[in-house]
Amino acid sequence: MVDFLSRTVLIGVGATALLDLWAVLLQRLFKVPAPNWGLVGRWFCHLTNAHVFHDDIALARAYPFERAVGWIGHYAIGIVYAGVLLVFTRPDWASAPTLSPALAMGIITVGAGWFLLQPGMGAGVAASKRPNAKQIRVLNIAGHVVFGFGLYGSALLVR
């Protein structure tokens, strides 16, 4: 169990860190705005009151330390996704990782953003309420593919 937990944390943190590096690259090279982890943290904080869906999370009541909550939540979710990958792959996958399950997990996780986080923050399903919805969707898919590569690469480093 300790081995499973340590691999889960290391793989999840590694994959999430690669996703964050991808966001920095996009910001520096293409001026794509960085994710606003403060607003994500605000959404997480509102979940404690069972308030999942907002018209606009930016207009919702602010919480102290919401940016830290957003960053912690972001990495916690990456760790959970790594754990799910380890549970649903063959028992020795972490010892001999292959790319396809990691990429599949990365792509599958786009759904959580499109069908829970974005509607919850007021952006609509798959950012449908945003004027640049197609761009957001492409960036979401690309980011989660990068996350999938991060799961694979981190598993290779951890094995």
Secondary structure, DSSP 8 states (H G I E B T S, - for coil): -HHHHHHHHHHHHHHHHHHHHHHHHHHHHH------HHHHHHHHHHHTTT----S-GGGS---TTHHHHHHHHHHHHHHHHHHHHHHHS-TTTTTS--HHHHHHHHHHTHHHIIIIIHHHHTS-GGGTTSTTHHHHHHHHHHHHHHHHHHHHHHHHHH-
